[in-house]
């Protein structure tokens, strides 16, 4: 630690601290435009000038290291004059269009001009104008406003890893431009909107929709992937107008994916707002709740318990799966599964499906083996965190059955799953992990959905034991799922029991015409394309008229995640709540209430009648998810597999359509525009 003096106040700072950090520890506010805590230091703007004793002129505090006994002055006349001069230069070519700028009201340049700039302008020359750039369907550009802070350039270089922006020309003619005129293809591109300190980069879908001071801010979570990124949803007149990241160091830090940020417009499109039943003419007609629930009750009574199955989808909340399970089990129905994609493996305890190191654990790993997943598109923010660790130079990465376009260097071991059963291959993996302090294996849920999924899970668990991936204070066995509902469904046991059928077995029984009634709870991604479902009646619960709605016998409308308080558990086992922000569409209801109402139709006595009572019941039976926003660790159970042989299966498990992965994103016009713009290339780009 070093002692420095800031305006005659003594503070102790770390040896590697900068003058700006010392000033902030002393409680002094330092203006800055180009500096950002999560990016490298550029020193472009010079707004952070301070006076240091014995220095010939004011120094840029963001880039100047502290020295023992250094005396710093942030309030001298010299500093004030320097800052006013810098601000005058920043505003020389900046247009005076604050009234029509979407950044107005939350603009760093606006604020700093007021507090640190002059109250008048001395500039009488012509201002420079810059042609706007096409960065794609998400980021709007007004490049005349750009002050060349290079935050966007550094973000894409350092965090996103796509290197798509740079500076061209010199001096007054300098411009920020894309390397290739195809727009910004990064799945994190929306974050440059937050980083831009002026109105040069703003949200294209949000353009001219509302002013910042009119918005009501709501804290919630993201459900487009399994991370549970923390969000701020901005609402105006009952509509979601904008989505921003909410800082959480343990999960998403201050970034969110483009899918999280821009898919909100899908919440107003193609919505189901009333029940529908299929009439004698095979047409879906509007109905009411009483008639619809009575029809469902009649169908449940009509068929035998082994002829009925239920599958939950990627957006289903914990409460719904819990009540549905209790209802179906009470009726003797055990053909239940939350793993709609066919993922299958033996479960001993929670460590078998969790991201056991926690997301923040990626910040210290030194050896990483990625198997059968696409972290860049399945968990975009997690992928950026892995890249950050890789940039430190202390991380070595190998991959198997993984795309080769990740944002960090990897050594690919091939795309053949069967290598995992080769003894010499496993010996090489063990050698790779030798000497690692924090080793990690990321096993994709995608590869577990293959025919060899159960065997692969067993082999990787055994490999984790043999390579000492699990040790005191560290568990590096991590399963990566792309679905918000998956961990919650596994936690409460929405799984087959007492001889019930899993998803793959249910599909087989459907093809054999032995499943007569199928409940699809937001399970539009359950693949029915190759099945003859004429003998199977479908009860569809959903908030969008998505893939399977038209095939349903009865459609029951439910609320989306912005219209209810609901519990979700992320990949690391962290329970979090969504928030009710906007009103229900039509007469749609929270999905758990449908199964509670059906229980009344069967005269079943459940011990809860409202959401609070239901949560108490869930917490009592599943205490590991009763601590909101906390992670309860589970003890690892060692597994030693005998020789297991895998069939040859070659795939890199790349996500082909990143932008449309659930009913909300498929209904989103913003996501459709991204797919049209960025996914026009042949799929071969994923295969190198």
C-alpha positions in Angstrom: 0.0 0.0 0.0 1.1 3.6 -0.7 0.2 6.8 1.1 -0.9 9.7 -1.1 -2.4 13.1 -0.4 -5.6 14.1 -2.2 -6.5 17.7 -1.5 -4.4 17.4 1.7 -6.4 14.3 2.8 -4.2 11.2 3.4 -5.4 7.9 1.8 -3.8 4.5 1.5 -4.1 2.9 -2.0 -2.9 -0.3 -3.6 0.6 -0.2 -5.2 -1.0 -0.6 -8.7 -3.6 2.1 -8.3 -3.9 5.1 -10.6 -4.3 8.7 -9.5 -8.0 8.5 -10.4 -8.6 5.5 -8.2 -6.8 7.3 -5.4 -9.0 10.3 -5.8 -12.1 8.2 -5.7 -11.0 6.5 -2.5 -10.6 9.9 -1.0 -14.2 10.8 -2.0 -13.3 13.1 -4.8 -15.3 12.9 -8.1 -13.2 12.9 -11.2 -15.0 13.6 -14.6 -14.2 11.1 -17.3 -15.6 10.3 -20.8 -13.3 7.6 -22.2 -12.4 5.8 -19.0 -14.4 2.7 -18.0 -13.7 0.3 -15.2 -14.2 -2.8 -17.3 -12.1 -1.7 -20.3 -8.5 -0.9 -20.8 -7.2 2.6 -20.2 -7.1 4.8 -23.4 -6.5 8.3 -22.0 -8.3 9.9 -25.0 -10.6 12.5 -23.6 -8.4 14.3 -21.0 -11.4 15.3 -18.9 -9.8 13.6 -15.9 -6.9 16.1 -15.6 -5.7 16.7 -12.1 -2.7 18.6 -10.7 0.2 16.6 -9.2 3.0 18.3 -7.3 6.2 18.8 -9.3 4.4 17.8 -12.6 5.0 20.3 -15.4 1.3 20.3 -16.3 -2.0 18.6 -15.4 -1.9 14.8 -15.8 -4.5 12.4 -17.0 -5.5 10.8 -13.7 -6.9 7.6 -15.3 -3.5 6.6 -16.7 -1.1 8.1 -14.2 0.2 5.7 -11.5 0.5 6.8 -7.9 3.8 7.1 -6.1 4.6 7.1 -2.4 3.8 10.5 -0.9 2.3 11.9 -4.1 0.3 15.2 -3.5 -2.7 15.5 -5.8 -5.0 18.6 -6.2 -8.3 18.2 -8.0 -9.8 21.6 -7.2 -7.1 24.1 -8.2 -7.8 26.9 -10.6 -5.3 25.3 -13.0 -7.4 22.0 -13.0 -10.7 23.9 -13.5 -9.3 25.9 -16.4 -7.8 22.7 -18.0 -11.1 20.9 -17.8 -13.0 23.8 -19.2 -10.6 23.9 -22.1 -10.9 20.2 -22.7 -14.7 20.4 -22.7 -14.6 23.3 -25.1 -12.6 21.1 -27.5 -15.0 18.1 -27.1 -17.9 20.4 -28.0 -16.2 22.0 -31.0 -17.8 19.6 -33.6 -20.6 18.3 -31.4 -24.0 19.2 -32.7 -26.5 21.1 -30.5 -29.3 18.5 -31.0 -30.0 17.5 -27.4 -33.7 18.0 -27.8 -34.0 15.3 -30.4 -31.2 13.0 -29.1 -32.3 9.7 -27.4 -29.3 10.1 -25.0 -30.8 13.3 -23.6 -31.3 13.2 -19.9 -28.7 10.5 -19.3 -25.8 11.9 -21.3 -22.4 12.0 -19.7 -21.3 14.9 -22.0 -24.4 16.9 -21.1 -23.8 16.4 -17.4 -20.1 17.2 -17.5 -20.6 20.2 -19.8 -22.9 21.6 -17.1 -20.6 21.0 -14.2 -17.1 21.3 -15.7 -17.6 23.3 -18.9 -18.1 27.0 -19.8 -21.5 28.5 -19.8 -21.0 30.0 -23.3 -19.4 29.0 -26.6 -16.6 30.9 -28.3 -16.6 28.7 -31.4 -17.7 30.5 -34.6 -16.3 28.2 -37.3 -18.1 25.6 -39.3 -18.7 22.3 -37.5 -17.6 19.1 -39.1 -20.3 16.6 -40.1 -19.7 12.8 -40.4 -21.7 10.3 -42.4 -23.7 7.9 -40.3 -22.7 4.2 -40.4 -24.8 1.1 -40.8 -24.1 -1.1 -37.8 -27.1 -3.3 -38.3 -30.7 -3.5 -37.1 -30.0 -2.9 -33.4 -27.5 0.0 -33.1 -28.5 3.4 -34.5 -25.6 5.8 -35.3 -25.4 9.6 -35.4 -21.6 9.8 -35.9 -21.4 13.6 -35.9 -22.0 13.3 -32.2 -19.0 11.0 -31.7 -16.2 12.3 -29.5 -13.8 9.5 -30.2 -13.6 8.0 -26.7 -13.1 4.6 -28.3 -15.2 2.8 -25.7 -17.1 0.9 -28.4 -13.8 -0.1 -30.1 -12.3 -1.4 -26.9 -15.4 -3.3 -25.8 -15.6 -5.2 -29.1 -11.9 -5.9 -29.0 -11.6 -6.9 -25.3 -15.0 -8.2 -24.1 -16.9 -9.3 -27.2 -13.7 -10.4 -29.1 -15.0 -9.6 -32.6 -12.7 -6.7 -33.5 -15.3 -5.1 -35.7 -14.8 -1.4 -35.0 -11.8 0.8 -35.4 -10.7 4.4 -36.1 -10.0 5.6 -39.6 -8.3 8.8 -40.7 -6.4 11.2 -38.5 -6.9 14.4 -36.6 -10.2 16.2 -37.3 -11.1 13.7 -40.0 -11.0 10.7 -37.6 -14.1 8.5 -37.6 -15.2 5.3 -35.9 -16.2 2.8 -38.5 -16.8 -0.9 -39.0 -14.0 -3.0 -40.5 -16.4 -4.6 -43.0 -19.7 -3.1 -44.0 -21.9 -5.9 -42.7 -22.9 -4.4 -39.4 -21.7 -5.5 -35.9 -22.3 -9.2 -35.7 -21.4 -9.7 -32.1 -24.0 -11.2 -29.8 -23.0 -8.5 -27.3 -23.3 -5.5 -29.6 -26.0 -3.8 -27.7 -23.6 -3.1 -24.8 -21.8 -0.4 -26.8 -25.1 1.6 -26.6 -24.7 1.7 -22.8 -21.0 2.4 -23.0 -21.3 5.4 -25.4 -21.1 8.5 -23.3 -22.9 10.6 -25.9 -25.7 10.0 -28.4 -23.5 8.7 -31.2 -24.7 5.1 -30.6 -28.3 4.5 -29.5 -30.8 1.8 -29.6 -32.5 1.6 -33.0 -35.6 -0.2 -31.8 -36.0 2.3 -29.0 -35.5 5.4 -31.2 -37.9 8.2 -30.4 -40.2 6.0 -28.3 -39.9 7.7 -24.9 -37.7 10.2 -23.0 -35.5 8.8 -20.3 -37.2 10.7 -17.5 -40.6 9.3 -18.5 -39.6 5.7 -18.0 -40.4 3.6 -14.9 -37.5 1.3 -14.0 -38.1 -2.3 -12.9 -35.6 -4.8 -11.6 -36.1 -8.4 -13.0 -34.1 -11.2 -14.6 -33.6 -12.6 -18.1 -35.1 -15.9 -19.2 -33.7 -16.2 -22.7 -30.8 -18.4 -21.5 -29.8 -20.3 -18.4 -27.7 -17.6 -16.7 -30.5 -15.5 -15.2 -28.8 -12.2 -16.1 -30.1 -9.3 -14.0 -32.0 -6.7 -16.0 -33.7 -3.3 -15.7 -36.9 -3.2 -17.7 -38.0 0.4 -18.6 -41.8 0.7 -18.9 -43.8 3.6 -20.3 -47.6 3.7 -20.4 -47.9 0.0 -19.8 -45.4 -1.2 -22.4 -41.8 -2.4 -22.2 -39.8 0.2 -24.0 -36.2 -0.7 -23.2 -34.1 -3.4 -21.5 -30.8 -2.6 -19.7 -28.3 -4.6 -17.7 -28.4 -4.5 -13.9 -25.0 -4.9 -12.4 -24.4 -8.2 -10.7 -20.8 -9.2 -10.3 -21.7 -12.8 -9.6 -23.7 -13.4 -12.8 -23.6 -11.0 -15.7 -21.4 -8.2 -14.3 -22.7 -5.2 -16.4 -23.3 -6.9 -19.7 -26.2 -8.6 -21.3 -26.7 -10.4 -24.6 -28.5 -8.9 -27.6 -31.2 -11.5 -27.2 -31.8 -10.4 -23.6 -31.8 -6.7 -24.6 -33.8 -6.5 -27.8 -36.3 -9.4 -27.8 -38.8 -7.5 -25.6 -40.9 -6.4 -28.6 -41.9 -10.1 -28.9 -43.9 -9.7 -25.7 -46.6 -7.7 -27.6 -46.8 -9.8 -30.7 -48.7 -13.0 -31.5 -50.0 -13.2 -27.9 -52.7 -15.6 -26.7 -55.3 -13.6 -24.7 -58.2 -16.1 -24.3 -58.7 -19.9 -24.2 -59.5 -21.8 -27.4 -61.1 -25.2 -28.0 -61.3 -27.2 -31.1 -64.9 -27.7 -32.4 -66.6 -30.4 -34.4 -65.4 -28.8 -37.6 -61.8 -29.1 -36.4 -61.5 -25.3 -36.0 -60.2 -23.5 -32.9 -62.8 -21.2 -31.5 -62.6 -18.8 -28.6 -63.9 -20.1 -25.3 -64.1 -19.2 -21.6 -62.1 -20.6 -18.6 -64.9 -22.7 -17.1 -65.7 -24.5 -20.4 -62.0 -25.0 -21.2 -61.0 -26.4 -17.8 -64.1 -28.7 -17.7 -63.0 -30.0 -21.2 -59.5 -30.6 -19.9 -60.9 -32.4 -16.8 -63.1 -34.5 -19.1 -60.0 -35.6 -21.1 -58.0 -36.4 -18.0 -60.9 -38.7 -16.8 -61.3 -40.2 -20.2 -57.8 -41.6 -20.7 -55.8 -44.0 -18.5 -52.9 -42.5 -16.5 -50.3 -44.3 -18.7 -51.8 -42.7 -21.8 -51.2 -39.2 -20.5 -47.9 -37.2 -20.5 -46.7 -33.7 -19.7 -43.6 -31.8 -20.9 -42.5 -28.4 -19.8 -40.5 -26.0 -21.9 -37.7 -23.6 -21.7 -39.6 -20.7 -20.1 -41.6 -22.6 -17.5 -41.3 -21.3 -13.9 -40.7 -23.4 -10.8 -44.2 -22.8 -9.4 -45.9 -24.2 -12.5 -43.8 -27.3 -12.6 -44.3 -27.9 -8.9 -48.1 -27.6 -9.0 -48.4 -29.6 -12.3 -46.3 -32.4 -10.8 -48.4 -32.5 -7.7 -51.6 -32.7 -9.7 -50.4 -35.3 -12.2 -48.8 -37.5 -9.5 -52.0 -37.3 -7.5 -53.9 -38.6 -10.5 -51.3 -41.5 -11.0 -49.7 -39.8 -14.0 -45.9 -40.1 -13.9 -44.9 -39.5 -17.6 -43.4 -36.0 -16.8 -40.3 -34.4 -18.0 -38.7 -30.9 -18.0 -36.0 -32.0 -20.4 -37.9 -31.3 -23.7 -34.7 -31.5 -25.8 -34.2 -35.2 -24.8 -31.3 -34.6 -22.4 -30.9 -37.7 -20.2 -28.5 -38.8 -17.5 -28.6 -40.5 -14.1 -29.1 -38.1 -11.3 -27.6 -38.8 -7.9 -27.8 -35.3 -6.5 -27.8 -31.6 -7.5 -24.1 -31.6 -8.6 -25.0 -33.7 -11.6 -26.7 -30.9 -13.4 -25.4 -27.6 -11.9 -22.6 -25.3 -12.9 -20.9 -26.2 -9.7 -17.9 -23.8 -9.8 -20.5 -20.9 -9.9 -20.3 -18.4 -12.8 -17.8 -16.2 -10.9 -15.5 -19.2 -10.6 -14.6 -18.8 -14.3 -12.6 -15.7 -13.2 -9.9 -17.9 -11.7 -9.7 -21.1 -13.7 -6.4 -22.1 -15.3 -7.3 -25.2 -17.3 -10.6 -25.6 -19.1 -12.1 -28.5 -21.2 -15.3 -27.6 -23.1 -17.3 -30.6 -24.3 -20.3 -30.6 -26.6 -21.7 -27.1 -26.3 -21.6 -23.6 -27.9 -20.9 -21.2 -25.0 -20.7 -18.2 -27.4 -24.4 -18.6 -28.3 -25.8 -20.7 -25.5 -24.4 -18.4 -22.7 -23.1 -15.3 -24.3 -22.2 -13.4 -21.2 -20.5 -16.4 -19.7 -18.4 -16.8 -22.8 -17.3 -13.2 -22.5 -16.2 -14.0 -18.9 -14.2 -16.9 -20.1 -12.6 -14.6 -22.7 -11.7 -12.1 -20.0 -9.9 -14.8 -18.1 -8.2 -16.1 -21.2 -6.9 -12.5 -22.0 -5.1 -12.6 -18.6 -2.8 -15.2 -20.1 -3.4 -17.7 -17.3 -6.0 -19.9 -19.0 -5.4 -22.9 -21.4 -8.5 -24.2 -23.2 -9.1 -27.5 -25.1 -12.4 -28.4 -26.7 -14.3 -31.5 -28.0 -17.4 -31.3 -30.2 -17.4 -27.5 -29.9 -17.6 -24.8 -32.6 -14.3 -23.3 -33.6 -15.5 -19.7 -33.7 -15.4 -18.9 -30.0 -13.9 -15.6 -29.0 -10.7 -17.1 -27.5 -8.0 -19.5 -28.7 -8.7 -23.1 -28.1 -7.1 -26.4 -29.1 -9.7 -28.5 -30.7 -9.5 -32.3 -30.1 -12.0 -33.0 -32.9 -15.8 -33.5 -33.3 -16.1 -37.2 -32.5 -18.0 -38.0 -29.3 -16.6 -41.5 -29.2 -13.1 -40.2 -28.3 -14.4 -39.9 -24.7 -14.3 -43.7 -24.5 -10.8 -44.0 -25.8 -8.4 -44.8 -22.9 -5.4 -43.1 -24.5 -7.5 -39.9 -25.1 -8.6 -39.9 -21.4 -4.9 -40.3 -20.4 -4.1 -37.2 -22.5 -6.8 -35.2 -20.8 -5.5 -36.3 -17.4 -2.0 -35.0 -18.4 -3.6 -31.7 -19.6 -5.0 -31.1 -16.1 -1.8 -32.0 -14.3 -0.7 -29.1 -12.1 -3.9 -27.1 -12.5 -5.1 -25.2 -9.4 -8.6 -24.5 -10.6 -9.5 -27.0 -13.4 -12.9 -26.9 -15.0 -14.9 -29.1 -17.4 -17.9 -27.5 -19.1 -20.2 -30.3 -20.3 -23.0 -29.1 -22.6 -26.6 -30.1 -22.1 -26.7 -30.3 -25.9 -24.4 -33.3 -26.1 -26.4 -35.0 -23.3 -29.4 -34.9 -25.6 -27.8 -37.4 -28.0 -28.4 -41.1 -27.9 -25.2 -41.5 -25.9 -26.0 -38.7 -23.5 -26.3 -40.9 -20.4 -23.0 -42.6 -21.1 -21.2 -39.3 -21.8 -22.4 -37.9 -18.5 -21.1 -40.9 -16.6 -17.7 -40.8 -18.4 -17.2 -37.1 -17.8 -18.1 -37.5 -14.1 -15.6 -40.3 -13.8 -13.0 -38.2 -15.7 -13.6 -35.4 -13.2 -12.8 -37.6 -10.3 -9.7 -39.1 -12.1 -8.4 -35.6 -13.0 -9.1 -34.2 -9.5 -11.5 -31.6 -11.0 -13.3 -31.8 -7.6 -11.2 -30.9 -4.6 -11.5 -29.1 -1.2 -13.2 -25.8 -1.8 -13.5 -26.3 -5.6 -15.9 -28.2 -7.9 -15.0 -27.7 -11.5 -17.6 -30.1 -13.0 -20.0 -27.7 -14.7 -23.1 -28.5 -16.8 -24.1 -25.8 -19.2 -27.8 -25.6 -20.1 -29.2 -22.9 -22.4 -32.7 -23.0 -20.8 -34.0 -20.8 -18.0 -36.4 -23.5 -16.7 -34.0 -26.5 -16.7 -32.4 -26.2 -13.2 -35.7 -25.3 -11.6 -37.4 -28.3 -13.1 -34.6 -30.6 -12.0 -34.7 -29.1 -8.5 -38.4 -29.8 -7.9 -38.2 -33.1 -9.7 -40.4 -32.6 -12.8 -39.2 -35.9 -14.0 -40.5 -39.4 -14.7 -41.0 -41.5 -11.5 -42.5 -44.8 -10.6 -41.8 -46.2 -14.0 -42.9 -43.1 -15.9 -41.6 -42.2 -19.3 -39.0 -39.6 -20.2 -39.1 -37.4 -23.2 -37.6 -39.8 -25.7 -39.8 -42.6 -24.5 -42.9 -40.3 -24.7 -42.0 -39.6 -28.3 -41.8 -43.3 -29.0 -45.1 -43.9 -27.4 -46.7 -41.1 -29.4 -45.4 -42.7 -32.6 -46.9 -46.0 -31.4 -50.3 -44.2 -30.8 -50.1 -45.1 -27.1 -50.0 -41.5 -25.7 -53.6 -40.1 -26.1 -53.3 -36.9 -24.2 -50.2 -34.6 -24.1 -49.8 -31.5 -22.0 -47.3 -29.0 -23.5 -46.4 -26.4 -20.9 -44.6 -23.7 -23.0 -42.9 -26.6 -24.7 -42.9 -25.3 -28.3 -39.3 -26.6 -28.8 -40.4 -30.2 -28.1 -39.8 -31.7 -31.5 -43.0 -33.3 -33.0 -42.0 -32.8 -36.6 -41.3 -36.5 -37.3 -44.3 -37.8 -35.4 -47.9 -38.7 -36.4 -49.9 -37.0 -33.7 -53.4 -37.6 -35.1 -54.1 -40.0 -32.2 -52.8 -37.6 -29.6 -54.7 -34.7 -28.2 -52.6 -31.8 -27.2 -53.4 -29.4 -24.3 -51.3 -26.3 -25.0 -50.3 -23.8 -22.3 -48.5 -20.8 -23.6 -48.4 -17.0 -23.9 -47.6 -17.0 -27.7 -49.3 -18.7 -30.6 -46.1 -20.5 -31.4 -45.2 -23.8 -33.1 -47.6 -26.2 -31.4 -50.6 -23.9 -30.7 -52.2 -24.8 -34.0 -52.0 -28.5 -33.3 -53.7 -28.2 -29.9 -57.1 -29.5 -28.9 -57.3 -26.9 -26.2 -55.3 -23.7 -25.8 -54.9 -22.2 -22.4 -53.4 -18.6 -22.3 -50.8 -17.8 -19.6 -48.8 -14.8 -18.6 -45.2 -14.1 -19.8 -42.3 -13.4 -17.4 -43.0 -9.6 -17.4 -46.6 -10.2 -16.2 -46.0 -12.3 -13.1 -43.8 -12.8 -10.1 -42.2 -16.1 -10.8 -39.3 -18.2 -9.5 -36.5 -19.3 -11.7 -33.2 -21.1 -10.9 -30.1 -20.4 -13.0 -27.4 -22.9 -14.1 -25.5 -22.5 -10.8 -28.5 -23.2 -8.6 -29.3 -19.5 -7.8 -33.1 -18.9 -7.3 -34.3 -15.5 -8.5 -37.6 -13.8 -9.1 -39.1 -12.1 -12.1 -41.3 -9.1 -11.4 -44.8 -8.3 -12.5 -44.4 -5.2 -14.6 -47.2 -5.0 -17.1 -50.8 -6.2 -17.1 -51.9 -9.6 -18.2 -53.0 -9.9 -21.9 -56.8 -10.4 -22.0 -57.8 -13.1 -19.6 -54.5 -14.9 -19.5 -53.5 -16.2 -16.0 -50.3 -17.4 -14.3 -49.9 -21.0 -15.4 -49.7 -22.6 -11.9 -53.2 -21.4 -11.3 -54.5 -23.6 -14.1 -53.3 -26.8 -12.5 -54.5 -25.5 -9.1 -58.0 -25.1 -10.6 -57.9 -28.5 -12.2 -57.0 -30.0 -8.7 -60.3 -28.5 -7.5 -62.2 -30.1 -10.3 -60.9 -33.5 -9.0 -61.6 -32.5 -5.4 -57.9 -32.7 -4.5 -57.0 -30.9 -1.3 -53.8 -28.8 -1.9 -52.4 -26.8 1.0 -52.0 -23.5 -0.9 -54.4 -21.1 -2.6 -52.2 -18.1 -3.3 -48.6 -17.5 -4.5 -47.2 -16.9 -1.0 -48.6 -20.2 0.3 -47.3 -22.0 -2.8 -43.8 -20.6 -2.3 -43.8 -21.7 1.3 -44.7 -25.2 0.3 -41.9 -25.3 -2.3 -39.4 -23.9 0.2 -40.4 -26.5 2.8 -39.9 -29.4 0.4 -36.9 -28.0 -1.5 -35.0 -25.8 1.0 -31.9 -25.6 -1.3 -33.8 -23.0 -3.4 -35.4 -21.1 -0.5 -32.5 -18.7 -0.2 -33.2 -16.1 -2.9 -30.2 -15.0 -4.9 -27.9 -17.3 -2.9 -26.4 -20.6 -3.8 -26.5 -23.7 -1.6 -23.6 -26.0 -2.4 -24.2 -29.8 -2.5 -21.7 -32.5 -1.7 -20.1 -34.2 -4.7 -20.7 -37.9 -5.0 -17.8 -39.7 -6.6 -18.5 -41.9 -9.6 -16.2 -44.6 -11.1 -17.3 -45.9 -14.4 -16.2 -49.2 -15.8 -15.2 -49.3 -19.5 -18.0 -47.6 -21.4 -18.0 -47.6 -25.2 -19.5 -44.8 -27.2 -20.8 -44.9 -30.8 -19.2 -42.6 -33.3 -21.1 -39.4 -33.5 -19.6 -36.3 -35.1 -21.0 -32.8 -34.3 -19.8 -29.5 -33.0 -23.3 -28.7 -31.5 -23.2 -25.1 -32.9 -26.4 -23.1 -32.4 -27.4 -22.2 -35.9 -30.1 -19.7 -35.1 -29.0 -17.8 -32.0 -31.6 -15.1 -32.3 -34.8 -17.2 -32.3 -34.7 -19.9 -29.5 -38.0 -19.5 -27.6 -41.6 -18.2 -28.2 -40.7 -14.7 -27.2 -37.6 -14.3 -29.4 -39.4 -16.0 -32.3 -42.2 -13.4 -32.1 -39.7 -10.5 -31.9 -39.3 -8.4 -35.0 -35.9 -7.2 -33.8 -34.7 -10.8 -33.6 -36.2 -11.6 -37.0 -34.3 -8.6 -38.5 -31.0 -9.9 -36.9 -31.6 -13.3 -38.3 -32.2 -11.9 -41.8 -29.1 -9.6 -41.6 -26.5 -11.8 -39.8 -27.5 -15.4 -40.5 -27.7 -15.2 -44.2 -24.4 -17.0 -44.6 -24.2 -20.7 -45.1 -24.1 -22.9 -41.9 -20.7 -24.0 -43.0 -19.2 -21.0 -41.2 -19.8 -22.8 -37.9 -17.8 -25.8 -39.2 -14.8 -23.8 -40.3 
